[in-house]
Amino acid sequence: MGTPAQAGRRARQIKVRELHILSTVVQAGSMAKAAVLLSMTQPTVSEAIANLEALLQVRLLDRNSRGVEPTIYGQALLRRGRVVLDELGQAVRDIEFLADPAGGEVRIGCPEAFSAGLVPAIIERISRSHPQLAVHVVDANTAFLEFRQLRERNVDLMLGRISRTLQDEDLNVEILFEEPLYVVVGAQNKWARRRQVALADLIGERWILAEPNHVVRSLMTDVFRAQGLDLPKNVITGSMHLRLHLLARGDFVTVLPETFLRYHSDRWPVKRLPIDLGRRLPVAVVTLKTRTLSPATQVFIAGAREIARSPMQGSNPSKLVRRD
């Protein structure tokens, strides 16, 4: 394939525009669809791919009845090429931030519970000093220990609960605080009126828990086993929205984190039961080690640190929800 010097010369001849076209073609699955997305003619798209293949002297795409798919060479180029495109995009955003320090853009991946509570608190804080900062929040659950959106550079950082054993070599993990979990029922539930309740008393109740590969589900499994109990059989899984509706309208039991209860206690008729689970989960900011953080991303992380250090995190958790 040539010497390192020849490889370097070919790399310098690759045009960013052509990389972008190749990436779009692969995402779209066909030349025609990519041409529409790029507002180009199909011959222009085909020419760009042909130029890349001629330069690298390999086939980058396989054509079939379903459209196009990247070859092993195309996959290799895209794997590195996406980093190049992302870094250039970051550079443009950095320049925009330097030109207007009150602005900038940051993309956050977080679970549903955080996008409805902790993240808005951070946004409110940083908006005082950066009123033009654009924040885009997408659903991305760290508790499954999957960081696809981050690794594909669709988000700048992920925020959420993680396992203490998370040690992925390509990730930076900054723990903001340790968050307790509470056993919660609807305000009209029969257990809401009990002053003393043990976990064993609830083993026969209908529980709403996270999916099996979720870190909160793993933690609850450990809690039940530590007390010599099996995980409840009558388990329902679903979104946080479904969980809250079931709590408010039926005889269900669930586990909710402190931050969610703090920001939602005035919206949903729920009560925390007097059960000490004795466990906490780290809430962390996760970023890529190989990715330079933009100024706007650093502003958001600084705001998250301030919220984590605020007295709110150390307040009496019994005040989070009604205990009458």
Secondary structure, 3 states (H helix, E strand, C coil): CCCHHHHHHHHHHCCHHHHHHHHHHHHHCCHHHHHHHHCCCHHHHHHHHHHHHHHHCCCCEEEECCEEEECHHHHHHHHHHHHHHHHHHHHHHHHHHHHCCCCCEEEEEECHHHHCCHHHHHHHHHHCCCCCCEEEEEECCHHHCCCHHHHCCCCCEEEEECCCCCCCCCEEEEEEEEEEEEEEEECCCHHHHCCCCCHHHHCCCEEECCCCCCHHHHHHHHHHHHCCCCCCCCEECCCHHHHHHHHHHCCEEEEEEHHHHHHHCCCCCEEECCCCCCCEEEEEEEEECCCCCCHHHHHHHHHHHHHHHCHHHHCCHHHCCCCC
